[in-house]
């Protein structure tokens, strides 16, 4: 999540990729990055090398076109080939919603400006299984921040509420340093195994970190990796690391984009980094870290 008022600070940091809760879409050889940090919706940044980024000429999503007036958090964008459309899942006013566009740069719009659930929820992330079934993973406030999921209708916009299933909540020592928070879910599948990557602790904690759990079904049950966290304070000046998403680069390699505190003694404005990600023998590991810059 993102603290209200941080967007003005985000814009004042030269060079850094000024987004939190980041997500990268790789489409047609170009990388598009979206994240929290624009109080009217979401900006988009694009790159061809993951290191040098350019800001889009206009926001990818503006609140005039969608549900919500404030607290625009955690956008994730996917190209759904069956629909030949781009879908942007996001949080606004602590509700989850989805908007659609013809291009990754947007503009993303809703025909009907409404959230996907009446109850409060945040941090929505799409997963499409091998058979084409879409699932949405997100956070509900059911005893702290708890990760849930549900199947979607074929329109990719409607939650099948009868399939709502709890995935995981915090409980391990590394997860509960500051608050009862599990958030930022991201799911992938390899060799029949489902991997749920998540973040734990309050984002303001320097011990904010990333772990993962595995299951044999998209509904779980999920078993946390005993070696968690797999990303936490990876370098001396990177603390508060988490709430990211995996993606596959142009060479077929896994990467993980995440945000960190501005410095070891200052939280805002948070900025984003990219780690090499490896999945071998059922274990996720994070490696070399890229420090993206925005060029004018």
C-alpha positions as a printed NumPy array, in Angstrom:
array([[  0.   ,   0.   ,   0.   ],
       [  0.953,   3.637,  -0.247],
       [  0.776,   6.503,   2.239],
       [ -1.48 ,   9.373,   1.207],
       [  0.496,  12.412,   0.127],
       [  3.589,  10.553,  -1.036],
       [  3.01 ,  11.284,  -4.726],
       [  4.266,  14.856,  -4.482],
       [  7.49 ,  13.586,  -2.979],
       [  7.816,  10.823,  -5.56 ],
       [  7.925,  13.31 ,  -8.409],
       [ 10.786,  15.251,  -6.79 ],
       [ 13.341,  12.433,  -6.945],
       [ 15.483,  12.754, -10.086],
       [ 16.582,   9.629, -11.859],
       [ 14.908,   6.944,  -9.769],
       [ 11.913,   4.919, -10.968],
       [  9.346,   6.7  ,  -8.75 ],
       [  6.771,   3.975,  -8.158],
       [  5.862,   1.66 ,  -5.305],
       [  3.893,  -1.62 ,  -5.467],
       [  5.374,  -2.006,  -8.969],
       [  4.422,  -4.298, -11.825],
       [  6.07 ,  -4.886, -15.223],
       [  4.341,  -5.998, -18.404],
       [  6.581,  -7.256, -21.201],
       [  4.752,  -6.845, -24.508],
       [  6.108,  -6.89 , -28.057],
       [  9.684,  -6.488, -26.853],
       [  9.024,  -3.435, -24.686],
       [  8.747,  -3.306, -20.892],
       [  5.99 ,  -1.247, -19.283],
       [  6.118,  -0.416, -15.566],
       [  3.149,   0.683, -13.473],
       [  2.911,   1.436,  -9.774],
       [  1.614,   3.497,  -6.886],
       [  2.661,   7.141,  -6.862],
       [  0.175,   9.263,  -8.833],
       [ -2.827,  10.436,  -6.837],
       [ -5.138,  10.701,  -9.859],
       [ -4.507,   7.152, -11.085],
       [ -1.38 ,   5.56 , -12.575],
       [  1.541,   6.68 , -14.65 ],
       [  3.3  ,   4.34 , -17.073],
       [  7.033,   4.045, -17.761],
       [  8.563,   2.133, -20.68 ],
       [ 11.974,   0.673, -21.455],
       [ 13.751,  -1.659, -23.858],
       [ 16.561,  -2.683, -21.483],
       [ 15.1  ,  -2.597, -17.913],
       [ 17.744,  -0.063, -16.865],
       [ 16.712,   3.156, -18.64 ],
       [ 13.058,   4.159, -18.455],
       [ 10.94 ,   6.883, -20.032],
       [  7.733,   8.317, -18.619],
       [  4.641,   8.105, -20.796],
       [  3.294,  11.354, -22.168],
       [ -0.008,  10.838, -20.342],
       [ -1.197,   8.72 , -17.425],
       [ -2.145,   5.149, -18.253],
       [ -5.231,   5.546, -16.063],
       [ -6.954,   8.701, -14.854],
       [ -9.606,   8.716, -12.162],
       [-12.012,  10.53 , -14.503],
       [-12.313,   7.303, -16.508],
       [-12.729,   4.74 , -13.718],
       [-13.983,   3.925, -10.248],
       [-12.374,   5.767,  -7.347],
       [-11.446,   9.262,  -6.23 ],
       [ -8.343,   8.587,  -4.097],
       [ -5.832,   6.002,  -2.826],
       [ -4.886,   4.524,  -6.181],
       [ -2.597,   1.618,  -5.308],
       [ -0.913,  -1.463,  -6.751],
       [ -1.767,  -1.587, -10.486],
       [ -1.047,  -4.755, -12.466],
       [ -1.489,  -4.923, -16.248],
       [ -1.953,  -8.049, -18.378],
       [ -2.558,  -8.679, -22.049],
       [ -5.393, -11.187, -22.408],
       [ -4.936, -12.735, -25.812],
       [ -8.419, -14.258, -25.883],
       [ -9.882, -10.753, -25.575],
       [ -7.109,  -8.908, -27.431],
       [ -7.275,  -6.317, -24.669],
       [ -5.106,  -5.079, -21.809],
       [ -6.56 ,  -5.394, -18.31 ],
       [ -5.399,  -3.198, -15.426],
       [ -6.29 ,  -4.513, -11.966],
       [ -5.916,  -1.932,  -9.199],
       [ -7.046,  -0.699,  -5.8  ],
       [ -8.864,   2.585,  -5.143],
       [-10.497,   3.696,  -1.923],
       [ -9.526,   0.281,  -0.523],
       [-11.59 ,  -1.566,  -3.124],
       [-10.354,  -3.646,  -6.06 ],
       [-11.333,  -2.787,  -9.621],
       [-10.357,  -3.479, -13.223],
       [-10.131,  -1.252, -16.293],
       [ -9.515,  -2.12 , -19.955],
       [ -7.515,  -0.598, -22.811],
       [ -6.448,  -1.349, -26.379],
       [ -2.82 ,  -0.398, -25.73 ],
       [ -0.412,  -0.948, -22.819],
       [  0.038,   2.829, -22.513],
       [ -3.702,   3.186, -22.033],
       [ -5.941,   5.005, -21.596],
       [ -7.581,   2.411, -19.348],
       [-11.303,   2.892, -18.824],
       [-14.367,   1.254, -17.295],
       [-17.708,   1.165, -19.046],
       [-19.347,   0.944, -15.627],
       [-17.409,   2.671, -12.85 ],
       [-17.619,   0.191,  -9.998],
       [-15.39 ,  -2.053,  -7.861],
       [-15.202,  -5.827,  -8.271],
       [-16.329,  -6.442,  -4.676],
       [-18.579,  -4.394,  -2.412],
       [-16.352,  -5.094,   0.589],
       [-12.944,  -3.519,   1.101],
       [ -9.997,  -5.295,  -0.545],
       [ -6.641,  -4.353,  -2.095],
       [ -3.659,  -5.68 ,  -4.077],
       [ -5.336,  -7.652,  -6.878],
       [ -3.212,  -9.904,  -9.112],
       [ -4.307, -12.006, -12.086],
       [ -3.248, -15.592, -12.754],
       [ -4.368, -17.54 , -15.847],
       [ -3.978, -21.307, -15.558],
       [ -2.918, -23.637, -18.369],
       [ -6.551, -24.356, -19.251],
       [ -7.304, -20.659, -19.641],
       [ -9.19 , -20.276, -16.355],
       [ -8.573, -16.846, -14.796],
       [ -8.074, -16.411, -11.053],
       [ -7.662, -13.26 ,  -9.019],
       [ -5.53 , -13.121,  -5.868],
       [ -5.999, -10.177,  -3.526],
       [ -6.033,  -9.006,   0.086],
       [ -9.076,  -8.954,   2.342],
       [ -9.113,  -7.398,   5.812],
       [-10.15 , -10.563,   7.629],
       [ -8.053, -10.382,  10.784],
       [ -5.269,  -8.17 ,   9.473],
       [ -4.256,  -8.26 ,   5.823],
       [ -4.961, -11.789,   4.568],
       [ -4.456, -13.1  ,   1.023],
       [ -7.538, -14.588,  -0.623],
       [ -8.391, -15.706,  -4.156],
       [-11.356, -16.453,  -6.384],
       [-12.085, -17.634,  -9.9  ],
       [-13.172, -15.032, -12.447],
       [-15.927, -15.239, -15.018],
       [-14.934, -15.386, -18.681],
       [-15.175, -11.594, -18.859],
       [-12.073, -11.314, -16.608],
       [-13.961,  -8.673, -14.629],
       [-16.484, -10.55 , -12.482],
       [-15.547, -12.478,  -9.343],
       [-17.272, -15.8  ,  -8.739],
       [-17.968, -15.099,  -5.078],
       [-18.848, -18.724,  -4.413],
       [-15.201, -19.608,  -5.084],
       [-13.695, -17.177,  -2.538],
       [-10.914, -19.048,  -0.738],
       [ -8.407, -17.945,   1.887],
       [ -4.788, -18.541,   0.871],
       [ -2.494, -17.425,   3.672],
       [ -1.968, -15.061,   6.554],
       [  1.083, -14.128,   8.574],
       [  2.328, -16.043,  11.601],
       [  6.035, -16.698,  11.163],
       [  8.463, -14.549,  13.212],
       [  9.873, -12.744,  10.159],
       [  6.333, -11.858,   9.024],
       [  5.146, -10.152,  12.2  ],
       [  7.841,  -7.653,  13.153],
       [  5.508,  -4.646,  12.853],
       [  1.98 ,  -5.71 ,  11.853],
       [ -0.266,  -8.596,  10.809],
       [  0.115,  -7.995,   7.09 ],
       [  0.332, -10.393,   4.139],
       [ -0.029,  -8.592,   0.822],
       [  1.255,  -8.096,  -2.72 ],
       [  0.4  , -11.597,  -4.04 ],
       [  1.817, -12.849,  -7.343],
       [  1.257, -16.402,  -8.645],
       [  3.122, -18.503, -11.178],
       [  3.093, -22.185, -12.114],
       [  5.975, -24.519, -12.933],
       [  5.814, -28.289, -13.541],
       [  2.364, -28.566, -12.011],
       [  3.288, -26.629,  -8.866],
       [  1.751, -23.25 ,  -7.999],
       [  3.964, -20.627,  -6.372],
       [  2.391, -17.778,  -4.417],
       [  4.895, -14.964,  -3.868],
       [  3.848, -12.499,  -1.168],
       [  5.118,  -9.728,   1.094],
       [  4.817,  -9.562,   4.867],
       [  5.168,  -6.949,   7.635],
       [  3.964,  -3.371,   7.411],
       [  5.539,  -1.629,   4.417],
       [  6.937,   1.03 ,   6.772],
       [  9.088,  -1.574,   8.52 ],
       [ 12.706,  -1.901,   7.351],
       [ 12.086,  -5.657,   7.771],
       [  9.367,  -5.696,   5.119],
       [ 10.219,  -8.706,   2.976],
       [  9.152, -11.314,   0.434],
       [  8.422, -15.009,   0.834],
       [  6.623, -17.711,  -1.121],
       [  4.36 , -20.689,  -0.614],
       [  3.514, -23.665,  -2.829],
       [  0.425, -25.718,  -3.63 ],
       [ -0.805, -28.355,  -6.05 ],
       [ -3.946, -26.344,  -6.874],
       [ -4.637, -22.636,  -7.469],
       [ -6.971, -22.853,  -4.454],
       [ -4.252, -24.269,  -2.183],
       [ -3.737, -25.353,   0.528],
       [ -0.508, -23.367,   0.586],
       [  2.677, -24.451,   2.327],
       [  5.144, -21.688,   3.146],
       [  8.784, -22.205,   2.207],
       [ 10.729, -22.807,   5.445],
       [ 13.634, -20.709,   4.149],
       [ 11.568, -17.506,   3.875],
       [ 12.144, -14.632,   3.425],
       [ 13.746, -14.858,  -0.006],
       [ 14.071, -11.08 ,  -0.309],
       [ 14.732,  -8.851,   2.693],
       [ 17.411,  -6.157,   3.017],
       [ 19.322,  -7.562,  -0.003],
       [ 21.889,  -4.753,   0.046],
       [ 23.036,  -2.448,   2.863],
       [ 21.076,   0.552,   1.584],
       [ 17.923,  -1.36 ,   0.519],
       [ 15.426,  -1.785,   3.342],
       [ 11.646,  -2.068,   3.335],
       [ 11.905,  -4.305,   0.281],
       [  8.748,  -5.927,  -1.051],
       [  5.359,  -5.745,  -2.736],
       [  6.544,  -6.622,  -6.189],
       [  5.676,  -8.961,  -9.021],
       [  7.551, -11.445, -11.159],
       [  7.799, -11.165, -14.931],
       [  9.646, -12.874, -17.769],
       [ 12.121, -10.742, -19.701],
       [ 12.769, -10.743, -23.457],
       [ 15.355, -13.51 , -23.055],
       [ 12.996, -15.795, -21.143],
       [ 14.544, -15.106, -17.738],
       [ 12.494, -14.562, -14.588],
       [ 12.761, -11.17 , -12.912],
       [ 11.125,  -9.633,  -9.849],
       [ 10.367,  -5.922,  -9.566],
       [  9.901,  -4.552,  -6.05 ],
       [ 10.054,  -1.299,  -4.106],
       [ 12.253,  -0.206,  -1.211],
       [ 12.444,   2.708,   1.195],
       [ 14.065,   5.893,  -0.052],
       [ 16.982,   5.287,   2.318],
       [ 17.828,   3.449,   5.524],
       [ 16.434,   6.324,   7.595],
       [ 13.612,   7.596,   5.362],
       [ 10.61 ,   5.702,   3.991],
       [  9.212,   8.031,   1.329],
       [  9.376,   8.402,  -1.558],
       [  9.686,   4.698,  -2.261],
       [ 11.336,   3.684,  -5.536],
       [ 11.593,   0.456,  -7.504],
       [ 14.327,  -2.065,  -8.234],
       [ 14.547,  -5.263, -10.299],
       [ 16.113,  -8.525,  -9.134],
       [ 17.144, -11.557, -11.138],
       [ 14.86 , -14.385, -10.059],
       [ 15.619, -18.091, -10.209],
       [ 13.253, -21.01 ,  -9.71 ],
       [ 15.203, -24.228,  -9.343],
       [ 14.238, -27.476,  -7.595],
       [ 11.115, -25.851,  -6.209],
       [ 12.96 , -22.941,  -4.589],
       [ 12.745, -19.261,  -5.55 ],
       [ 15.958, -17.266,  -5.207],
       [ 16.623, -13.585,  -5.831],
       [ 19.949, -12.501,  -7.3  ],
       [ 21.602,  -9.474,  -8.921],
       [ 19.677,  -6.229,  -8.538],
       [ 19.182,  -3.583, -11.223],
       [ 18.665,   0.025, -10.143],
       [ 16.444,   1.48 , -12.878],
       [ 16.691,   5.16 , -13.773],
       [ 14.2  ,   7.436, -15.515],
       [ 15.763,   9.413, -18.333],
       [ 14.238,  12.604, -19.624]])
